[in-house]
Amino acid sequence: MKSLSDLPMHEIGHIAEIDKNLKLRRRLLDLGFVKNESVEPILQSPFGGMRVYRIKKGKIALRDKDCKRIYLKEEGEKDAD
């Protein structure tokens, strides 16, 4: 499954799930990182390791190590719900 850190700059992805063991999980859910929400990387730190993402009407910076545990839907993937 593709993770948020794999999403190319300025491309829109849709969240499938967040790893249940990620310490930031509750905070990310509160910020709008919920299933089916669109997310777009808009800025990257000059030396890597962190990116800024647009989600809903806000922007949030996340470390790449945390983004590897946020999974995106594959193109054409349908909801199981």
Sine and cosine of phi, psi and omega as CSV:
sin_phi,cos_phi,sin_psi,cos_psi,sin_omega,cos_omega
0.00,0.00,0.66,-0.75,-0.03,-1.00
-0.96,0.28,0.67,-0.74,0.03,-1.00
-0.98,-0.22,0.22,-0.98,-0.01,-1.00
-0.87,0.49,-0.54,0.84,0.01,-1.00
-0.93,0.37,-0.32,0.95,0.03,-1.00
-1.00,0.09,-0.20,0.98,-0.07,-1.00
-0.95,0.32,0.84,-0.54,0.02,-1.00
-0.90,0.44,0.46,-0.89,0.01,-1.00
-0.82,0.58,0.67,-0.75,0.08,-1.00
0.91,0.41,0.28,0.96,0.13,-0.99
-0.97,-0.26,0.54,-0.84,-0.05,-1.00
-0.99,-0.14,0.74,-0.67,0.07,-1.00
-0.84,-0.54,0.22,-0.97,0.02,-1.00
-0.84,-0.55,0.75,-0.66,-0.08,-1.00
-0.94,0.35,0.74,-0.68,0.07,-1.00
-0.99,-0.17,-0.73,0.68,0.01,-1.00
-0.21,-0.98,0.28,-0.96,0.07,-1.00
-0.88,-0.47,0.72,-0.70,0.02,-1.00
-0.79,0.62,0.77,-0.64,-0.04,-1.00
-0.92,0.39,-0.32,0.95,-0.01,-1.00
-1.00,-0.08,0.01,1.00,0.02,-1.00
-0.95,0.30,0.81,-0.58,-0.04,-1.00
-0.87,0.49,-0.53,0.85,-0.03,-1.00
-0.99,0.13,-0.02,1.00,-0.16,-0.99
-0.76,0.65,-0.79,0.61,-0.04,-1.00
-0.87,0.49,-0.69,0.73,-0.01,-1.00
-0.90,0.44,-0.69,0.73,0.01,-1.00
-0.90,0.44,-0.65,0.76,0.04,-1.00
-0.88,0.48,-0.67,0.74,0.02,-1.00
-0.90,0.43,-0.49,0.87,0.00,-1.00
-1.00,0.08,-0.05,1.00,0.06,-1.00
0.94,-0.33,0.06,1.00,0.04,-1.00
-0.99,0.17,0.96,0.28,-0.05,-1.00
-0.89,-0.45,0.31,-0.95,-0.03,-1.00
-0.78,0.62,0.70,-0.72,0.03,-1.00
0.97,0.24,-0.11,0.99,0.00,-1.00
-0.95,0.31,0.64,-0.77,0.03,-1.00
-0.99,0.12,0.55,-0.84,-0.03,-1.00
-0.60,-0.80,0.59,-0.81,-0.05,-1.00
-0.65,-0.76,0.81,-0.58,0.11,-0.99
-0.96,0.27,0.80,-0.60,-0.08,-1.00
-0.89,-0.46,-0.38,0.93,0.04,-1.00
-0.61,-0.79,0.48,-0.88,0.05,-1.00
-0.74,-0.67,0.64,-0.77,0.02,-1.00
-0.90,0.43,0.53,-0.85,-0.08,-1.00
-0.85,0.53,-0.54,0.84,-0.05,-1.00
-0.96,-0.27,0.21,0.98,0.01,-1.00
0.97,0.23,-0.01,-1.00,0.04,-1.00
1.00,-0.05,-0.28,0.96,-0.02,-1.00
-0.43,-0.90,0.56,-0.83,0.07,-1.00
-0.67,-0.74,0.36,-0.93,0.11,-0.99
-0.97,-0.26,0.73,-0.69,-0.02,-1.00
-0.88,-0.48,0.61,-0.79,0.13,-0.99
-0.99,-0.10,0.81,-0.59,0.05,-1.00
-0.61,-0.79,0.75,-0.67,-0.13,-0.99
0.81,0.58,-0.82,-0.57,0.00,-1.00
-0.96,-0.29,0.24,0.97,-0.05,-1.00
-0.88,-0.48,0.04,-1.00,0.05,-1.00
-0.75,-0.67,0.63,-0.78,0.01,-1.00
-0.61,-0.79,0.65,-0.76,0.06,-1.00
-1.00,-0.08,0.72,-0.70,0.00,-1.00
-0.72,-0.69,0.56,-0.83,0.09,-1.00
-0.96,0.27,0.56,-0.83,0.01,-1.00
-0.85,0.52,-0.59,0.81,-0.02,-1.00
-0.90,0.45,-0.51,0.86,0.05,-1.00
-0.98,0.19,-0.58,0.81,-0.01,-1.00
-0.92,0.40,-0.41,0.91,0.03,-1.00
-0.92,0.38,-0.24,0.97,-0.03,-1.00
-0.94,-0.35,0.22,0.97,0.13,-0.99
-0.93,-0.37,0.88,-0.47,-0.15,-0.99
-0.98,-0.22,0.59,-0.81,-0.03,-1.00
-0.95,-0.30,0.42,-0.91,0.10,-0.99
-0.95,0.32,0.59,-0.81,0.12,-0.99
-0.97,0.23,0.46,-0.89,0.01,-1.00
-0.83,0.55,0.78,-0.62,0.01,-1.00
0.99,0.11,-0.01,1.00,0.00,-1.00
-0.95,0.32,0.70,-0.72,0.00,-1.00
-0.98,-0.19,0.40,-0.92,0.05,-1.00
-0.93,0.36,0.62,-0.79,0.09,-1.00
-1.00,0.07,-0.28,0.96,-0.03,-1.00
-0.96,0.29,0.00,0.00,0.00,0.00
